[in-house]
Amino acid sequence: MSTNLRITPADPFPEDLESLKDEKLQVLDSQVQRQLDHEIVTEGESNPETEFRHHELDAEFEQREN
């Protein structure tokens, strides 16, 4: 699998999600979701860092809706 389809816990992650354009945020969200799915299938559970990133992205999407 191409490395840009997923973002692993070891990969860099933006500190400031607010500064990202909507399109980049959506791509990042897709990468994190694919990583979550991969971890659950291969390891039976998700990595805490991936979970944290997923929640950070959800919070940013919620903030942008308001």
CHARMM internal coordinates of N, CA and C (Angstrom, degrees):
IC EDIT
DIST 1 N 1 CA 1.4603
DIST 1 CA 1 C 1.5216
ANGL 1 N 1 CA 1 C 108.73
DIST 1 C 2 N 1.2886
ANGL 1 CA 1 C 2 N 115.69
DIHE 1 N 1 CA 1 C 2 N 139.79
DIST 2 N 2 CA 1.4573
ANGL 1 C 2 N 2 CA 120.91
DIHE 1 CA 1 C 2 N 2 CA 179.30
DIST 2 CA 2 C 1.5307
ANGL 2 N 2 CA 2 C 109.87
DIHE 1 C 2 N 2 CA 2 C -65.61
DIST 2 C 3 N 1.3105
ANGL 2 CA 2 C 3 N 115.24
DIHE 2 N 2 CA 2 C 3 N 139.78
DIST 3 N 3 CA 1.4635
ANGL 2 C 3 N 3 CA 119.02
DIHE 2 CA 2 C 3 N 3 CA -176.15
DIST 3 CA 3 C 1.5183
ANGL 3 N 3 CA 3 C 112.99
DIHE 2 C 3 N 3 CA 3 C -66.52
DIST 3 C 4 N 1.3435
ANGL 3 CA 3 C 4 N 118.36
DIHE 3 N 3 CA 3 C 4 N -21.63
DIST 4 N 4 CA 1.4593
ANGL 3 C 4 N 4 CA 118.33
DIHE 3 CA 3 C 4 N 4 CA -178.03
DIST 4 CA 4 C 1.5262
ANGL 4 N 4 CA 4 C 112.96
DIHE 3 C 4 N 4 CA 4 C -83.67
DIST 4 C 5 N 1.3304
ANGL 4 CA 4 C 5 N 117.47
DIHE 4 N 4 CA 4 C 5 N -2.95
DIST 5 N 5 CA 1.4605
ANGL 4 C 5 N 5 CA 119.58
DIHE 4 CA 4 C 5 N 5 CA 176.97
DIST 5 CA 5 C 1.5250
ANGL 5 N 5 CA 5 C 111.80
DIHE 4 C 5 N 5 CA 5 C -81.10
DIST 5 C 6 N 1.3303
ANGL 5 CA 5 C 6 N 116.12
DIHE 5 N 5 CA 5 C 6 N -23.12
DIST 6 N 6 CA 1.4639
ANGL 5 C 6 N 6 CA 121.24
DIHE 5 CA 5 C 6 N 6 CA 178.78
DIST 6 CA 6 C 1.5221
ANGL 6 N 6 CA 6 C 108.38
DIHE 5 C 6 N 6 CA 6 C -131.56
DIST 6 C 7 N 1.3162
ANGL 6 CA 6 C 7 N 115.56
DIHE 6 N 6 CA 6 C 7 N 156.74
DIST 7 N 7 CA 1.4633
ANGL 6 C 7 N 7 CA 120.89
DIHE 6 CA 6 C 7 N 7 CA 174.12
DIST 7 CA 7 C 1.5267
ANGL 7 N 7 CA 7 C 106.70
DIHE 6 C 7 N 7 CA 7 C -121.15
DIST 7 C 8 N 1.3203
ANGL 7 CA 7 C 8 N 115.82
DIHE 7 N 7 CA 7 C 8 N 111.41
DIST 8 N 8 CA 1.4611
ANGL 7 C 8 N 8 CA 121.00
DIHE 7 CA 7 C 8 N 8 CA -176.28
DIST 8 CA 8 C 1.5296
ANGL 8 N 8 CA 8 C 110.02
DIHE 7 C 8 N 8 CA 8 C -77.91
DIST 8 C 9 N 1.3226
ANGL 8 CA 8 C 9 N 116.54
DIHE 8 N 8 CA 8 C 9 N 163.93
DIST 9 N 9 CA 1.4736
ANGL 8 C 9 N 9 CA 119.11
DIHE 8 CA 8 C 9 N 9 CA 177.78
DIST 9 CA 9 C 1.5284
ANGL 9 N 9 CA 9 C 113.03
DIHE 8 C 9 N 9 CA 9 C -58.81
DIST 9 C 10 N 1.3227
ANGL 9 CA 9 C 10 N 117.30
DIHE 9 N 9 CA 9 C 10 N -25.15
DIST 10 N 10 CA 1.4699
ANGL 9 C 10 N 10 CA 120.86
DIHE 9 CA 9 C 10 N 10 CA -180.00
DIST 10 CA 10 C 1.5307
ANGL 10 N 10 CA 10 C 112.52
DIHE 9 C 10 N 10 CA 10 C -82.27
DIST 10 C 11 N 1.3199
ANGL 10 CA 10 C 11 N 117.66
DIHE 10 N 10 CA 10 C 11 N -17.34
DIST 11 N 11 CA 1.4640
ANGL 10 C 11 N 11 CA 121.41
DIHE 10 CA 10 C 11 N 11 CA -179.74
DIST 11 CA 11 C 1.5281
ANGL 11 N 11 CA 11 C 110.44
DIHE 10 C 11 N 11 CA 11 C -73.06
DIST 11 C 12 N 1.3409
ANGL 11 CA 11 C 12 N 116.35
DIHE 11 N 11 CA 11 C 12 N 149.85
DIST 12 N 12 CA 1.4697
ANGL 11 C 12 N 12 CA 118.74
DIHE 11 CA 11 C 12 N 12 CA 177.24
DIST 12 CA 12 C 1.5287
ANGL 12 N 12 CA 12 C 111.11
DIHE 11 C 12 N 12 CA 12 C -63.03
DIST 12 C 13 N 1.3084
ANGL 12 CA 12 C 13 N 115.01
DIHE 12 N 12 CA 12 C 13 N 147.75
DIST 13 N 13 CA 1.4654
ANGL 12 C 13 N 13 CA 122.03
DIHE 12 CA 12 C 13 N 13 CA -179.43
DIST 13 CA 13 C 1.5214
ANGL 13 N 13 CA 13 C 107.26
DIHE 12 C 13 N 13 CA 13 C -134.16
DIST 13 C 14 N 1.3334
ANGL 13 CA 13 C 14 N 118.04
DIHE 13 N 13 CA 13 C 14 N 134.07
DIST 14 N 14 CA 1.4700
ANGL 13 C 14 N 14 CA 119.85
DIHE 13 CA 13 C 14 N 14 CA -177.80
DIST 14 CA 14 C 1.5299
ANGL 14 N 14 CA 14 C 112.13
DIHE 13 C 14 N 14 CA 14 C -58.74
DIST 14 C 15 N 1.3219
ANGL 14 CA 14 C 15 N 115.53
DIHE 14 N 14 CA 14 C 15 N 136.15
DIST 15 N 15 CA 1.4621
ANGL 14 C 15 N 15 CA 120.20
DIHE 14 CA 14 C 15 N 15 CA 178.00
DIST 15 CA 15 C 1.5203
ANGL 15 N 15 CA 15 C 111.53
DIHE 14 C 15 N 15 CA 15 C -76.13
DIST 15 C 16 N 1.3364
ANGL 15 CA 15 C 16 N 115.96
DIHE 15 N 15 CA 15 C 16 N -32.75
DIST 16 N 16 CA 1.4574
ANGL 15 C 16 N 16 CA 120.74
DIHE 15 CA 15 C 16 N 16 CA -176.46
DIST 16 CA 16 C 1.5254
ANGL 16 N 16 CA 16 C 109.85
DIHE 15 C 16 N 16 CA 16 C -116.32
DIST 16 C 17 N 1.3236
ANGL 16 CA 16 C 17 N 116.03
DIHE 16 N 16 CA 16 C 17 N 95.20
DIST 17 N 17 CA 1.4623
ANGL 16 C 17 N 17 CA 120.01
DIHE 16 CA 16 C 17 N 17 CA -179.63
DIST 17 CA 17 C 1.5230
ANGL 17 N 17 CA 17 C 111.87
DIHE 16 C 17 N 17 CA 17 C -69.88
DIST 17 C 18 N 1.3355
ANGL 17 CA 17 C 18 N 117.20
DIHE 17 N 17 CA 17 C 18 N -24.89
DIST 18 N 18 CA 1.4636
ANGL 17 C 18 N 18 CA 121.40
DIHE 17 CA 17 C 18 N 18 CA 179.90
DIST 18 CA 18 C 1.5190
ANGL 18 N 18 CA 18 C 112.45
DIHE 17 C 18 N 18 CA 18 C -59.57
DIST 18 C 19 N 1.3172
ANGL 18 CA 18 C 19 N 116.51
DIHE 18 N 18 CA 18 C 19 N -30.92
DIST 19 N 19 CA 1.4593
ANGL 18 C 19 N 19 CA 120.40
DIHE 18 CA 18 C 19 N 19 CA -175.60
DIST 19 CA 19 C 1.5359
ANGL 19 N 19 CA 19 C 112.65
DIHE 18 C 19 N 19 CA 19 C -79.25
DIST 19 C 20 N 1.3247
ANGL 19 CA 19 C 20 N 117.27
DIHE 19 N 19 CA 19 C 20 N -11.28
DIST 20 N 20 CA 1.4637
ANGL 19 C 20 N 20 CA 120.40
DIHE 19 CA 19 C 20 N 20 CA -178.14
DIST 20 CA 20 C 1.5265
ANGL 20 N 20 CA 20 C 111.49
DIHE 19 C 20 N 20 CA 20 C -80.69
DIST 20 C 21 N 1.3143
ANGL 20 CA 20 C 21 N 115.23
DIHE 20 N 20 CA 20 C 21 N 142.67
DIST 21 N 21 CA 1.4681
ANGL 20 C 21 N 21 CA 119.92
DIHE 20 CA 20 C 21 N 21 CA 173.87
DIST 21 CA 21 C 1.5257
ANGL 21 N 21 CA 21 C 108.38
DIHE 20 C 21 N 21 CA 21 C -70.68
DIST 21 C 22 N 1.3230
ANGL 21 CA 21 C 22 N 116.08
DIHE 21 N 21 CA 21 C 22 N 157.57
DIST 22 N 22 CA 1.4655
ANGL 21 C 22 N 22 CA 121.22
DIHE 21 CA 21 C 22 N 22 CA -177.75
DIST 22 CA 22 C 1.5247
ANGL 22 N 22 CA 22 C 112.71
DIHE 21 C 22 N 22 CA 22 C -53.13
DIST 22 C 23 N 1.3363
ANGL 22 CA 22 C 23 N 116.62
DIHE 22 N 22 CA 22 C 23 N -42.44
DIST 23 N 23 CA 1.4610
ANGL 22 C 23 N 23 CA 120.33
DIHE 22 CA 22 C 23 N 23 CA -177.19
DIST 23 CA 23 C 1.5270
ANGL 23 N 23 CA 23 C 111.16
DIHE 22 C 23 N 23 CA 23 C -63.13
DIST 23 C 24 N 1.3231
ANGL 23 CA 23 C 24 N 116.87
DIHE 23 N 23 CA 23 C 24 N -43.84
DIST 24 N 24 CA 1.4638
ANGL 23 C 24 N 24 CA 121.32
DIHE 23 CA 23 C 24 N 24 CA 179.49
DIST 24 CA 24 C 1.5219
ANGL 24 N 24 CA 24 C 110.40
DIHE 23 C 24 N 24 CA 24 C -65.66
DIST 24 C 25 N 1.3221
ANGL 24 CA 24 C 25 N 116.95
DIHE 24 N 24 CA 24 C 25 N -38.85
DIST 25 N 25 CA 1.4579
ANGL 24 C 25 N 25 CA 120.74
DIHE 24 CA 24 C 25 N 25 CA 178.72
DIST 25 CA 25 C 1.5277
ANGL 25 N 25 CA 25 C 110.41
DIHE 24 C 25 N 25 CA 25 C -63.84
DIST 25 C 26 N 1.3206
ANGL 25 CA 25 C 26 N 116.98
DIHE 25 N 25 CA 25 C 26 N -40.36
DIST 26 N 26 CA 1.4615
ANGL 25 C 26 N 26 CA 121.06
DIHE 25 CA 25 C 26 N 26 CA 178.58
DIST 26 CA 26 C 1.5268
ANGL 26 N 26 CA 26 C 111.42
DIHE 25 C 26 N 26 CA 26 C -65.45
DIST 26 C 27 N 1.3387
ANGL 26 CA 26 C 27 N 116.95
DIHE 26 N 26 CA 26 C 27 N -40.25
DIST 27 N 27 CA 1.4639
ANGL 26 C 27 N 27 CA 120.51
DIHE 26 CA 26 C 27 N 27 CA 177.34
DIST 27 CA 27 C 1.5258
ANGL 27 N 27 CA 27 C 109.88
DIHE 26 C 27 N 27 CA 27 C -63.87
DIST 27 C 28 N 1.3076
ANGL 27 CA 27 C 28 N 116.87
DIHE 27 N 27 CA 27 C 28 N -45.50
DIST 28 N 28 CA 1.4617
ANGL 27 C 28 N 28 CA 121.71
DIHE 27 CA 27 C 28 N 28 CA 178.95
DIST 28 CA 28 C 1.5224
ANGL 28 N 28 CA 28 C 110.89
DIHE 27 C 28 N 28 CA 28 C -60.33
DIST 28 C 29 N 1.3135
ANGL 28 CA 28 C 29 N 116.64
DIHE 28 N 28 CA 28 C 29 N -41.57
DIST 29 N 29 CA 1.4556
ANGL 28 C 29 N 29 CA 121.36
DIHE 28 CA 28 C 29 N 29 CA 178.07
DIST 29 CA 29 C 1.5328
ANGL 29 N 29 CA 29 C 110.67
DIHE 28 C 29 N 29 CA 29 C -61.83
DIST 29 C 30 N 1.3151
ANGL 29 CA 29 C 30 N 117.07
DIHE 29 N 29 CA 29 C 30 N -42.45
DIST 30 N 30 CA 1.4655
ANGL 29 C 30 N 30 CA 120.85
DIHE 29 CA 29 C 30 N 30 CA 178.26
DIST 30 CA 30 C 1.5288
ANGL 30 N 30 CA 30 C 110.92
DIHE 29 C 30 N 30 CA 30 C -63.22
DIST 30 C 31 N 1.3275
ANGL 30 CA 30 C 31 N 116.68
DIHE 30 N 30 CA 30 C 31 N -41.62
DIST 31 N 31 CA 1.4632
ANGL 30 C 31 N 31 CA 120.64
DIHE 30 CA 30 C 31 N 31 CA 179.56
DIST 31 CA 31 C 1.5269
ANGL 31 N 31 CA 31 C 111.18
DIHE 30 C 31 N 31 CA 31 C -63.59
DIST 31 C 32 N 1.3241
ANGL 31 CA 31 C 32 N 116.85
DIHE 31 N 31 CA 31 C 32 N -42.38
DIST 32 N 32 CA 1.4653
ANGL 31 C 32 N 32 CA 121.02
DIHE 31 CA 31 C 32 N 32 CA 179.69
DIST 32 CA 32 C 1.5286
ANGL 32 N 32 CA 32 C 109.79
DIHE 31 C 32 N 32 CA 32 C -67.73
DIST 32 C 33 N 1.3205
ANGL 32 CA 32 C 33 N 117.51
DIHE 32 N 32 CA 32 C 33 N -40.86
DIST 33 N 33 CA 1.4684
ANGL 32 C 33 N 33 CA 120.33
DIHE 32 CA 32 C 33 N 33 CA 179.19
DIST 33 CA 33 C 1.5304
ANGL 33 N 33 CA 33 C 110.86
DIHE 32 C 33 N 33 CA 33 C -63.48
DIST 33 C 34 N 1.3315
ANGL 33 CA 33 C 34 N 117.04
DIHE 33 N 33 CA 33 C 34 N -41.70
DIST 34 N 34 CA 1.4734
ANGL 33 C 34 N 34 CA 120.00
DIHE 33 CA 33 C 34 N 34 CA 177.25
DIST 34 CA 34 C 1.5198
ANGL 34 N 34 CA 34 C 110.97
DIHE 33 C 34 N 34 CA 34 C -63.08
DIST 34 C 35 N 1.3289
ANGL 34 CA 34 C 35 N 116.63
DIHE 34 N 34 CA 34 C 35 N -38.47
DIST 35 N 35 CA 1.4583
ANGL 34 C 35 N 35 CA 120.12
DIHE 34 CA 34 C 35 N 35 CA 178.45
DIST 35 CA 35 C 1.5267
ANGL 35 N 35 CA 35 C 110.30
DIHE 34 C 35 N 35 CA 35 C -66.13
DIST 35 C 36 N 1.3234
ANGL 35 CA 35 C 36 N 117.20
DIHE 35 N 35 CA 35 C 36 N -43.23
DIST 36 N 36 CA 1.4664
ANGL 35 C 36 N 36 CA 120.46
DIHE 35 CA 35 C 36 N 36 CA 176.85
DIST 36 CA 36 C 1.5295
ANGL 36 N 36 CA 36 C 110.53
DIHE 35 C 36 N 36 CA 36 C -56.94
DIST 36 C 37 N 1.3203
ANGL 36 CA 36 C 37 N 116.13
DIHE 36 N 36 CA 36 C 37 N -48.62
DIST 37 N 37 CA 1.4643
ANGL 36 C 37 N 37 CA 120.92
DIHE 36 CA 36 C 37 N 37 CA 179.33
DIST 37 CA 37 C 1.5257
ANGL 37 N 37 CA 37 C 110.76
DIHE 36 C 37 N 37 CA 37 C -59.32
DIST 37 C 38 N 1.3280
ANGL 37 CA 37 C 38 N 116.80
DIHE 37 N 37 CA 37 C 38 N -43.87
DIST 38 N 38 CA 1.4657
ANGL 37 C 38 N 38 CA 121.94
DIHE 37 CA 37 C 38 N 38 CA 179.89
DIST 38 CA 38 C 1.5307
ANGL 38 N 38 CA 38 C 110.68
DIHE 37 C 38 N 38 CA 38 C -61.32
DIST 38 C 39 N 1.3297
ANGL 38 CA 38 C 39 N 117.09
DIHE 38 N 38 CA 38 C 39 N -45.84
DIST 39 N 39 CA 1.4615
ANGL 38 C 39 N 39 CA 120.78
DIHE 38 CA 38 C 39 N 39 CA -178.98
DIST 39 CA 39 C 1.5291
ANGL 39 N 39 CA 39 C 111.31
DIHE 38 C 39 N 39 CA 39 C -62.81
DIST 39 C 40 N 1.3017
ANGL 39 CA 39 C 40 N 116.56
DIHE 39 N 39 CA 39 C 40 N -42.57
DIST 40 N 40 CA 1.4639
ANGL 39 C 40 N 40 CA 120.06
DIHE 39 CA 39 C 40 N 40 CA -178.61
DIST 40 CA 40 C 1.5290
ANGL 40 N 40 CA 40 C 110.75
DIHE 39 C 40 N 40 CA 40 C -65.62
DIST 40 C 41 N 1.3308
ANGL 40 CA 40 C 41 N 116.34
DIHE 40 N 40 CA 40 C 41 N -41.63
DIST 41 N 41 CA 1.4638
ANGL 40 C 41 N 41 CA 120.03
DIHE 40 CA 40 C 41 N 41 CA -179.80
DIST 41 CA 41 C 1.5276
ANGL 41 N 41 CA 41 C 111.15
DIHE 40 C 41 N 41 CA 41 C -69.48
DIST 41 C 42 N 1.3375
ANGL 41 CA 41 C 42 N 117.56
DIHE 41 N 41 CA 41 C 42 N -43.90
DIST 42 N 42 CA 1.4655
ANGL 41 C 42 N 42 CA 119.82
DIHE 41 CA 41 C 42 N 42 CA -174.19
DIST 42 CA 42 C 1.5245
ANGL 42 N 42 CA 42 C 114.23
DIHE 41 C 42 N 42 CA 42 C -87.27
DIST 42 C 43 N 1.3376
ANGL 42 CA 42 C 43 N 118.00
DIHE 42 N 42 CA 42 C 43 N -30.00
DIST 43 N 43 CA 1.4569
ANGL 42 C 43 N 43 CA 120.75
DIHE 42 CA 42 C 43 N 43 CA -174.99
DIST 43 CA 43 C 1.5265
ANGL 43 N 43 CA 43 C 113.62
DIHE 42 C 43 N 43 CA 43 C -115.48
DIST 43 C 44 N 1.3192
ANGL 43 CA 43 C 44 N 116.39
DIHE 43 N 43 CA 43 C 44 N -10.35
DIST 44 N 44 CA 1.4598
ANGL 43 C 44 N 44 CA 120.27
DIHE 43 CA 43 C 44 N 44 CA 179.70
DIST 44 CA 44 C 1.5164
ANGL 44 N 44 CA 44 C 114.07
DIHE 43 C 44 N 44 CA 44 C 84.10
DIST 44 C 45 N 1.3112
ANGL 44 CA 44 C 45 N 118.02
DIHE 44 N 44 CA 44 C 45 N -6.58
DIST 45 N 45 CA 1.4554
ANGL 44 C 45 N 45 CA 122.81
DIHE 44 CA 44 C 45 N 45 CA 177.51
DIST 45 CA 45 C 1.5141
ANGL 45 N 45 CA 45 C 109.39
DIHE 44 C 45 N 45 CA 45 C -157.72
DIST 45 C 46 N 1.3165
ANGL 45 CA 45 C 46 N 116.11
DIHE 45 N 45 CA 45 C 46 N 164.47
DIST 46 N 46 CA 1.4590
ANGL 45 C 46 N 46 CA 120.19
DIHE 45 CA 45 C 46 N 46 CA -179.43
DIST 46 CA 46 C 1.5222
ANGL 46 N 46 CA 46 C 110.69
DIHE 45 C 46 N 46 CA 46 C -93.55
DIST 46 C 47 N 1.3243
ANGL 46 CA 46 C 47 N 114.46
DIHE 46 N 46 CA 46 C 47 N 153.55
DIST 47 N 47 CA 1.4518
ANGL 46 C 47 N 47 CA 122.01
DIHE 46 CA 46 C 47 N 47 CA 176.80
DIST 47 CA 47 C 1.5360
ANGL 47 N 47 CA 47 C 108.40
DIHE 46 C 47 N 47 CA 47 C -74.78
DIST 47 C 48 N 1.3316
ANGL 47 CA 47 C 48 N 118.63
DIHE 47 N 47 CA 47 C 48 N 137.87
DIST 48 N 48 CA 1.4723
ANGL 47 C 48 N 48 CA 120.06
DIHE 47 CA 47 C 48 N 48 CA 179.70
DIST 48 CA 48 C 1.5332
ANGL 48 N 48 CA 48 C 113.63
DIHE 47 C 48 N 48 CA 48 C -56.12
DIST 48 C 49 N 1.3325
ANGL 48 CA 48 C 49 N 117.77
DIHE 48 N 48 CA 48 C 49 N -35.81
DIST 49 N 49 CA 1.4660
ANGL 48 C 49 N 49 CA 120.27
DIHE 48 CA 48 C 49 N 49 CA 179.50
DIST 49 CA 49 C 1.5358
ANGL 49 N 49 CA 49 C 110.42
DIHE 48 C 49 N 49 CA 49 C -66.33
DIST 49 C 50 N 1.3164
ANGL 49 CA 49 C 50 N 116.89
DIHE 49 N 49 CA 49 C 50 N -40.57
DIST 50 N 50 CA 1.4615
ANGL 49 C 50 N 50 CA 120.30
DIHE 49 CA 49 C 50 N 50 CA 178.44
DIST 50 CA 50 C 1.5244
ANGL 50 N 50 CA 50 C 110.22
DIHE 49 C 50 N 50 CA 50 C -65.39
DIST 50 C 51 N 1.3238
ANGL 50 CA 50 C 51 N 116.74
DIHE 50 N 50 CA 50 C 51 N -40.78
DIST 51 N 51 CA 1.4732
ANGL 50 C 51 N 51 CA 121.31
DIHE 50 CA 50 C 51 N 51 CA 176.38
DIST 51 CA 51 C 1.5271
ANGL 51 N 51 CA 51 C 110.67
DIHE 50 C 51 N 51 CA 51 C -60.79
DIST 51 C 52 N 1.3270
ANGL 51 CA 51 C 52 N 116.47
DIHE 51 N 51 CA 51 C 52 N -44.22
DIST 52 N 52 CA 1.4605
ANGL 51 C 52 N 52 CA 121.49
DIHE 51 CA 51 C 52 N 52 CA 179.50
DIST 52 CA 52 C 1.5285
ANGL 52 N 52 CA 52 C 110.25
DIHE 51 C 52 N 52 CA 52 C -60.09
DIST 52 C 53 N 1.3287
ANGL 52 CA 52 C 53 N 116.15
DIHE 52 N 52 CA 52 C 53 N -46.19
DIST 53 N 53 CA 1.4615
ANGL 52 C 53 N 53 CA 120.60
DIHE 52 CA 52 C 53 N 53 CA 179.56
DIST 53 CA 53 C 1.5269
ANGL 53 N 53 CA 53 C 111.01
DIHE 52 C 53 N 53 CA 53 C -61.99
DIST 53 C 54 N 1.3034
ANGL 53 CA 53 C 54 N 116.04
DIHE 53 N 53 CA 53 C 54 N -40.99
DIST 54 N 54 CA 1.4652
ANGL 53 C 54 N 54 CA 120.77
DIHE 53 CA 53 C 54 N 54 CA 179.02
DIST 54 CA 54 C 1.5304
ANGL 54 N 54 CA 54 C 110.39
DIHE 53 C 54 N 54 CA 54 C -60.46
DIST 54 C 55 N 1.3283
ANGL 54 CA 54 C 55 N 116.47
DIHE 54 N 54 CA 54 C 55 N -44.44
DIST 55 N 55 CA 1.4716
ANGL 54 C 55 N 55 CA 120.58
DIHE 54 CA 54 C 55 N 55 CA 179.31
DIST 55 CA 55 C 1.5304
ANGL 55 N 55 CA 55 C 111.70
DIHE 54 C 55 N 55 CA 55 C -67.84
DIST 55 C 56 N 1.3275
ANGL 55 CA 55 C 56 N 117.11
DIHE 55 N 55 CA 55 C 56 N -37.06
DIST 56 N 56 CA 1.4714
ANGL 55 C 56 N 56 CA 120.74
DIHE 55 CA 55 C 56 N 56 CA 177.02
DIST 56 CA 56 C 1.5287
ANGL 56 N 56 CA 56 C 110.62
DIHE 55 C 56 N 56 CA 56 C -62.12
DIST 56 C 57 N 1.3206
ANGL 56 CA 56 C 57 N 116.40
DIHE 56 N 56 CA 56 C 57 N -42.58
DIST 57 N 57 CA 1.4694
ANGL 56 C 57 N 57 CA 120.58
DIHE 56 CA 56 C 57 N 57 CA 178.71
DIST 57 CA 57 C 1.5262
ANGL 57 N 57 CA 57 C 110.92
DIHE 56 C 57 N 57 CA 57 C -65.67
DIST 57 C 58 N 1.3236
ANGL 57 CA 57 C 58 N 116.74
DIHE 57 N 57 CA 57 C 58 N -43.29
DIST 58 N 58 CA 1.4724
ANGL 57 C 58 N 58 CA 119.85
DIHE 57 CA 57 C 58 N 58 CA 177.61
DIST 58 CA 58 C 1.5195
ANGL 58 N 58 CA 58 C 111.09
DIHE 57 C 58 N 58 CA 58 C -58.50
DIST 58 C 59 N 1.3327
ANGL 58 CA 58 C 59 N 116.31
DIHE 58 N 58 CA 58 C 59 N -43.08
DIST 59 N 59 CA 1.4617
ANGL 58 C 59 N 59 CA 120.90
DIHE 58 CA 58 C 59 N 59 CA -179.98
DIST 59 CA 59 C 1.5320
ANGL 59 N 59 CA 59 C 110.85
DIHE 58 C 59 N 59 CA 59 C -63.64
DIST 59 C 60 N 1.3307
ANGL 59 CA 59 C 60 N 117.06
DIHE 59 N 59 CA 59 C 60 N -39.66
DIST 60 N 60 CA 1.4560
ANGL 59 C 60 N 60 CA 120.54
DIHE 59 CA 59 C 60 N 60 CA 179.14
DIST 60 CA 60 C 1.5346
ANGL 60 N 60 CA 60 C 111.09
DIHE 59 C 60 N 60 CA 60 C -66.45
DIST 60 C 61 N 1.3291
ANGL 60 CA 60 C 61 N 117.14
DIHE 60 N 60 CA 60 C 61 N -41.84
DIST 61 N 61 CA 1.4611
ANGL 60 C 61 N 61 CA 120.22
DIHE 60 CA 60 C 61 N 61 CA 176.91
DIST 61 CA 61 C 1.5345
ANGL 61 N 61 CA 61 C 110.53
DIHE 60 C 61 N 61 CA 61 C -61.51
DIST 61 C 62 N 1.3210
ANGL 61 CA 61 C 62 N 117.24
DIHE 61 N 61 CA 61 C 62 N -42.36
DIST 62 N 62 CA 1.4656
ANGL 61 C 62 N 62 CA 121.49
DIHE 61 CA 61 C 62 N 62 CA 178.78
DIST 62 CA 62 C 1.5337
ANGL 62 N 62 CA 62 C 110.17
DIHE 61 C 62 N 62 CA 62 C -62.34
DIST 62 C 63 N 1.3276
ANGL 62 CA 62 C 63 N 116.44
DIHE 62 N 62 CA 62 C 63 N -43.20
DIST 63 N 63 CA 1.4633
ANGL 62 C 63 N 63 CA 121.37
DIHE 62 CA 62 C 63 N 63 CA 179.77
DIST 63 CA 63 C 1.5366
ANGL 63 N 63 CA 63 C 110.50
DIHE 62 C 63 N 63 CA 63 C -60.75
DIST 63 C 64 N 1.3102
ANGL 63 CA 63 C 64 N 116.50
DIHE 63 N 63 CA 63 C 64 N -41.01
DIST 64 N 64 CA 1.4656
ANGL 63 C 64 N 64 CA 120.05
DIHE 63 CA 63 C 64 N 64 CA -178.54
DIST 64 CA 64 C 1.5234
ANGL 64 N 64 CA 64 C 112.58
DIHE 63 C 64 N 64 CA 64 C -70.36
DIST 64 C 65 N 1.3047
ANGL 64 CA 64 C 65 N 117.44
DIHE 64 N 64 CA 64 C 65 N -25.49
DIST 65 N 65 CA 1.4628
ANGL 64 C 65 N 65 CA 121.07
DIHE 64 CA 64 C 65 N 65 CA 178.70
DIST 65 CA 65 C 1.5211
ANGL 65 N 65 CA 65 C 111.41
DIHE 64 C 65 N 65 CA 65 C -73.76
DIST 65 C 66 N 1.3169
ANGL 65 CA 65 C 66 N 116.82
DIHE 65 N 65 CA 65 C 66 N -26.01
DIST 66 N 66 CA 1.4726
ANGL 65 C 66 N 66 CA 120.99
DIHE 65 CA 65 C 66 N 66 CA -176.03
DIST 66 CA 66 C 1.4945
ANGL 66 N 66 CA 66 C 113.15
DIHE 65 C 66 N 66 CA 66 C -90.08
END
COOR INIT
IC SEED 1 N 1 CA 1 C
IC BUILD
